Amino acid sequence: MARGIGRIYQPSYRDSRTREKKKVTVWWIRFGCRRTCGKPECSGVHQENSRSDNRRVAERLLRKRLGEVGVAASLRRKSTARRSRTWRE
């Protein structure tokens, strides 16, 4: 997966009793859609719970969501165009 397209993370919080910093077991995804999702209330950034403690499940969900909004396809086209220019030079 290319860098900068989306993010996979586990939120952290501080326990109110012990004041220890803890991580949530479930992975979350966050990605920008560049307002191509078609939702009128869209701010351009989406975040979603993967409902899984497995990072690979979250990666697949992120790829799926990026495919749905068309961000991955447009970035893939730009990267192949850039590569073809370097080969010609």
C-alpha contacts under 8 A as a table, 3 or more apart, distances in Angstrom:
res1	aa1	res2	aa2	distance
2	A	5	I	6.38
3	R	6	G	7.50
4	G	7	R	7.53
5	I	31	F	6.51
5	I	32	G	7.22
5	I	71	V	7.97
5	I	72	A	7.67
6	G	29	I	7.21
6	G	30	R	5.67
6	G	31	F	4.28
6	G	32	G	6.87
6	G	62	L	7.20
7	R	29	I	5.60
7	R	30	R	5.08
7	R	31	F	6.28
8	I	27	W	6.75
8	I	28	W	5.71
8	I	29	I	4.58
8	I	30	R	6.54
8	I	55	R	7.92
8	I	58	A	6.93
8	I	59	E	7.12
8	I	62	L	7.90
9	Y	27	W	5.68
9	Y	28	W	5.34
9	Y	29	I	6.42
10	Q	23	K	6.32
10	Q	24	V	5.81
10	Q	25	T	6.85
10	Q	26	V	6.43
10	Q	27	W	4.93
10	Q	28	W	6.01
11	P	23	K	5.90
11	P	24	V	5.66
11	P	27	W	7.79
11	P	28	W	7.56
12	S	21	K	6.77
12	S	22	K	5.46
12	S	23	K	4.19
12	S	24	V	5.90
13	Y	21	K	5.70
13	Y	22	K	5.45
13	Y	23	K	6.38
13	Y	24	V	7.71
14	R	19	R	5.48
14	R	20	E	5.43
14	R	21	K	4.41
14	R	22	K	6.02
15	D	18	T	5.64
15	D	19	R	4.80
15	D	20	E	5.34
15	D	21	K	6.36
15	D	22	K	6.92
16	S	19	R	5.45
24	V	27	W	7.65
25	T	53	D	5.53
26	V	49	N	7.37
26	V	50	S	6.95
26	V	51	R	6.12
26	V	52	S	5.30
26	V	53	D	4.47
26	V	54	N	7.65
27	W	49	N	6.54
27	W	50	S	5.73
27	W	51	R	7.13
27	W	52	S	6.26
27	W	53	D	5.83
27	W	54	N	7.19
27	W	55	R	6.44
27	W	58	A	6.29
28	W	47	Q	7.10
28	W	48	E	5.74
28	W	49	N	4.55
28	W	50	S	5.42
28	W	58	A	6.91
29	I	47	Q	5.50
29	I	48	E	5.39
29	I	49	N	6.47
29	I	50	S	6.85
29	I	58	A	6.73
29	I	61	L	7.96
29	I	62	L	6.28
30	R	45	V	7.18
30	R	46	H	5.61
30	R	47	Q	4.13
30	R	48	E	6.50
30	R	62	L	7.85
31	F	45	V	5.75
31	F	46	H	5.48
31	F	47	Q	6.47
31	F	62	L	7.74
31	F	66	L	7.61
32	G	35	R	7.92
32	G	44	G	5.51
32	G	45	V	4.31
32	G	46	H	6.15
33	C	36	T	5.64
33	C	37	C	6.30
33	C	44	G	5.31
33	C	45	V	6.14
33	C	46	H	7.38
33	C	66	L	7.49
33	C	69	V	6.08
33	C	70	G	7.86
33	C	71	V	6.32
34	R	37	C	7.90
34	R	44	G	5.11
34	R	45	V	7.63
34	R	71	V	7.73
35	R	38	G	6.68
35	R	39	K	7.74
35	R	42	C	6.36
35	R	43	S	7.06
35	R	44	G	4.82
36	T	69	V	5.88
36	T	70	G	7.33
37	C	42	C	7.68
37	C	68	E	7.78
37	C	69	V	5.10
38	G	42	C	7.73
39	K	42	C	5.34
42	C	45	V	7.41
43	S	46	H	7.85
50	S	57	V	7.24
50	S	58	A	5.38
50	S	61	L	6.96
52	S	55	R	7.65
52	S	57	V	6.74
52	S	58	A	7.15
54	N	57	V	5.55
54	N	58	A	6.83
55	R	58	A	5.09
55	R	59	E	6.27
56	R	59	E	4.91
56	R	60	R	6.23
57	V	60	R	5.19
57	V	61	L	6.24
58	A	61	L	5.02
58	A	62	L	6.15
59	E	62	L	5.10
59	E	63	R	6.26
60	R	63	R	5.12
60	R	64	K	6.13
61	L	64	K	4.99
61	L	65	R	6.15
62	L	65	R	5.16
62	L	66	L	6.11
63	R	66	L	5.17
63	R	67	G	6.13
63	R	72	A	7.87
64	K	67	G	5.11
64	K	68	E	6.27
65	R	68	E	5.00
65	R	69	V	6.46
66	L	69	V	5.37
66	L	70	G	6.00
66	L	71	V	5.47
66	L	72	A	5.54
67	G	70	G	4.99
67	G	71	V	6.52
67	G	72	A	5.80
67	G	73	A	6.93
70	G	73	A	5.47
70	G	74	S	6.52
71	V	74	S	5.41
71	V	75	L	6.27
72	A	75	L	5.20
72	A	76	R	5.99
73	A	76	R	5.04
73	A	77	R	6.24
74	S	77	R	5.20
74	S	78	K	6.44
75	L	78	K	5.11
75	L	79	S	6.25
76	R	79	S	5.21
76	R	80	T	6.27
77	R	80	T	5.35
77	R	81	A	6.21
78	K	81	A	5.17
78	K	82	R	6.20
79	S	82	R	5.08
79	S	83	R	6.22
80	T	83	R	5.04
80	T	84	S	6.16
81	A	84	S	5.22
81	A	85	R	6.42
82	R	85	R	5.32
82	R	86	T	6.62
83	R	86	T	5.28
83	R	87	W	6.53
84	S	87	W	5.23
84	S	88	R	6.54
85	R	88	R	5.32
85	R	89	E	6.51
86	T	89	E	5.35
